[in-house]
Amino acid sequence: MKLGELRGAIRKTKGNPFINVFPFPNTDQGFRMFLQKTPLLEELERVYPGGKAVETGLDFNVESGLLKSVAYNEYMGLTTEQKAAAFEGAATNQAAAPADDDDLLGDIPVLGVSPIAQQPDDDDLLV
């Protein structure tokens, strides 16, 4: 896909584009990594200098948001069915629900220690 066509398709897609990553060759274990549009578009310009007509070797599906490299997929040695099975049931463009333990500010204070004693010494932070 040419750079100009790729950039236009990325802008047109709803939600964030994503890539499927297979960390180890010849395994069907992978994960989906979502990308932000603006940094992705900037990086494409940097990596493929020369204007809109430059061939990138990348494919992009506007409907799903999947960005893929044909060369990478061939290198990984997986069939289309194996790659699809690795992401079966994976949500597309949905943020994960926060876990109960993700609330870093709601920690329970240590018993027996006064709230004043728990405060950091601000003098150490001043320069």
N, C-alpha and C positions, 0 to 999 in steps of 0.2 A: 504494500500500500504506500502511496506517495505521501510525503510529509503534509502537504496542504490538505489532502483528503482525510488523513488521519486526524489532524488537528480539528478539522470541521466536524468530524464524527464524534470526537471526544466532547466538544462543546455542545453538540446536539443531544447527547445521551442524558437521560434523567438519572439522578443519583450519581454516585461516585463510580468511576471505572475501577476494575479490579484485575488482578492477575492470579492465576493458580500456580503455586510453587510446589515443586516436588524436590525436597532437599537431597534425596539420595537417588542415584540412577537405578533404574529397573525395580523400583518399588511403586506400589499404588498408594502410598501414604503421602498426603499433601495437605496444604492449607491455602486458604484464600486471603489475599492481602489487598485491602482497599486502598486506593490512591486518591489524593486530592487533585482536582483538575488543574488549577493554576500552576502548582509546582511541576506537575507532569508535563504540561504544555511548554513551560520554560525549559525543562530538561531535554525535551525532544528537540527544541531549537538548538540547544547547545551540542547535543550528541550528533545531530544530523545537519551540519551547516551546509549552506548552498541553496537554500530556498525551497519553495513549495514542491518543486518537481523531483526532489531527491527521493529515491526509493529507500524505504526503511526496513523492509523485510518483516514488518509487523502486521498483524491482522487485528481488526477491532470490530466487535459486534455491538451496534448501536442499541439494539433491543435489550441485551443482557448486561452490557458494560464490560464484557470480557476482552481484555487486551492480551494477545498472545504472540509469541514468536514461533514461527513454523520450525526454524532451525533448533530452538530449544526443545520443542516437543519431540522432534525426531531424535535428538540427542538422548532424551530421557528413556527412550526405548519402550514406551508404553503404547498400547492400542487405545483407540478412542473410547472403547468400552471400559477399559481399566481406569482411564482418566475420569470418565463420567462417574464411575462407581465410587471413586475417592471423594467426590463432592455430592453424593446422593443425599438429598435432604438438607444440604447446606443452604442457609438463608442468603438471599441476595440483597445487599444494601439495607440490612436491618442492624441497628445498633443492639449490642448485647445488653440485657437487663443487668443493672448493677447488683452485685452480690451483697449479702448482708454485711460482710466484713470489709466492704469497700469504703465505709464511712470513716475516714481517717480523723476527722475532727470530733467524732462522737465517742472517743475512747473513754472508758470508765477510769476515773482517777485512782491512784494507788491508795488502798485503805490505810488509815493511820498517818497519812501525810497531809499537812494543811495545804490548801490551795495556794497560799502565799509562798510556801517553800517550793512549790512546783514551778513557779515562774522563773524563766531564764534571767540571768544577770545581764541586763541591757548594756552595762558598761563594757562588757567584752565585745559587743557588736559595734560599738562606736569607734571610728578611726580618727 
